[in-house]
Amino acid sequence: MDRTQWENNEEIEIFRQYLRIPTVPPNLDYTPCVEFLKRQAASLELPVEVIYPVNNTDPVVIMKWLGSQPELPSILLNSHTDVVPVFRDKWSHDPFNADLDEEGRIYGRGAQDMKCVGTQYLGAIRALKASGYQPKRTVYLTYVPDEETGKYFTMRKLVQGVFKEMNVGFSLDEGMASEDESFAVYYAERTLWHLHLKFSGTAGHGSLLLANTAGEKLSYVVNKFMEFRKSQVQRLADDSTIDIGDVTTVNLTQIKGGVQSNVVPPVLVAVFDIRIAVTVDVAAFEKQIRDWCEEAGGGIELDFEMKCSPVHPTKIDASNPFWMAFKQALDSNGLKTRVRVFPATTDSYHIRQGGIPALGFSPINNTPILLHDHDEYLGAQTYLNGIEIYKKLIPAVADA
């Protein structure tokens, strides 16, 4: 296809319309987004409901495709409507204009993360319904806010309430682009901690060599973290079969404290972003951190801004019929896959926490990974190919 054909393609146009709706929190008016999704549901003759599980500003749009055996556990096709902020001066295209260039690249915030998936679901269902297909299991499409804020209030509420009423048995959600011909499938996520370490020590004049200062303690513990970080970097360098999701990442993101250059402060604070690999004993890892703090001289408080609990990965073996159906659908179409642990956190973490098996998958290959980056784009043909993939995947899991 050439640019004119892509511009005249109905599915491409729907995708571009979605990208043009600026859904950047906070203080976001979701009305245009909700109206867009309601129009899509009407065009597919799918019942649609808009609910507000957390507050009256963050809506969840739920579409329902009734199955022939609705008593069976249902299938969830989840996506989030919010996107991250942009630095407009870093973009070569307006991030909310959905420009299509001569090479077929569609530029827009959310092109990969993850408005593409939200409308690819719709494109696949449009084609499946036109063919006369009806799923055995009821299929729900959920469009949720607040994923990009990192709060996940909405998803937690849905898992605790509405999803039980919907009898959700399996979920598909976002993955990431792949830069080679394979497709990444994510069956688990690392455990996220945002840890504040508060170092208390002797205060006084900057000309003295005081004992047990906050700075000395901070230096000791930070060095221990950096040594551990270096070991994880080395693991990646030594083993080509693993990637970033298979190791524990530790990053010092903030240091706070002090009043002026000649005063030794009584308190310093160091903030770490920690993503713990699924193979790590989380309790033992926390004990190691507390031991480092004691070795540094004590007087160090651990304050977890966020302390997620470990969640069991989704089974990717014969015990999970949804996985078997999903994998068979990809294999039978000659698509190469790589099973991975997602390096960051998505709504799937909370879905799995609720006991629902979930896979993260975005049908994007041979594409640079540009989520949260400047000039985020997705190729038009890659987008259309994704619809074709979902035309195979949705019936596979819905009839499992």
C-alpha positions, 0 to 999 in steps of 0.5 A: 500500500502507498500513502494514499491507500493508507489515508483512505483505509477505514481502520487507519482513519479510526486509529488516527482519530483516536490519536488526535484526542489528547488524553494526558493527565492530570486535569484531563477531560475524558469526554471526547475520548469517551464519545469516540469509544461510544461511537466505535461501540455503536458501529460494531453494535456492541453494548457499551457502559461507562462507569466511574469506579474511583471518582467522577473524572476518570471513566472506564468504557466497557464494551460487551460482545456476548458469547454463545456460552456466556456462563463460561469465564469471559475474555478481557481485552484491556487497554488504557486511554491515558498517555504520557506528557510530551515535550513538543519542541522535541517532536518533528510532528505535532504529537496529537495530529497523527501525521502520516508520512510517505513511509507510512509512519503514523506519528502520535503520543500513544501510537505504541503505548497503547492506543494502537491496541485499543483500536486494533481490538475493534478492527479485528472484531469488526472483521470477525463480526462481518464474517458471521463469527460469534465467540463461545465466551463473552468478550469484554473490552475495557478502556481504562484511565490512570495507567500512566500515572502509576497509581492504578486505582481504577484497575484495582477497583475493577479487579475487586468488583466489576471483573468478578461480576463479569466472570473474567477468566483471562486477560490480554493487555499491552506489551512492547514493540520488538525491534526484530521479526519476533513478537514479545509475549509478557507473562509476568512483571517484576515487583516494583518498589519506590524506596526512600532511605532517610539517613540521620547522623551527627550535624555540625560545622563543615570544617570538622570531621564529625563521626557518624554523619548522614553523608557517611551512611548514605555513601556506604549504602549507596555504594552497596546498591551500586555494587549490586547494580553492577552485578545485574549489568554483568549478568546481562552482559554474560547471558544473551538469553536474558533481557532487562526483565530478567534482572533486578534494576536499582536506580538512584533517582533523588538525593535530598537534604542539607541547608547550605554548603558549610553545614553538615546536615542531620538528615539526608534522603536517598530515593531508589527505583527498584524493580525486583526480578521474579526469581528473587526472594523479595523478603531476603532482598529487603533483609539485605538492604536492612543489613546494609543500613545496620552496617552503615551505622544504623539510624536509617529509616526505610520508607516505601513510597510504593511497595508492591507485593510479588505476584505469581506469573501467568502459567505458560504451559499445558496447565493454562488452556488460554496460553495454549490457544494463544501460542497455537494461534501465533505458531500456526501463522508462522509468527515467532514469539519470545516469552518475557517478563515485562520490565515495568508495571502495567495493568496486568500486574493488578489483574494477575494479583486478582487471580486472573491469568494475563498476557501482555502483547502488542502486535508490533515487530520490526519497529523501534521501541518508542513508548514514552519517547519523542516522535513516537510512531507506528507503521501503518502496515504494521498496524494493519498486520496487528489487526490480522493477528488479533483476528486469529488470537481473539477467537483462539482464546474466546473458544478455548 
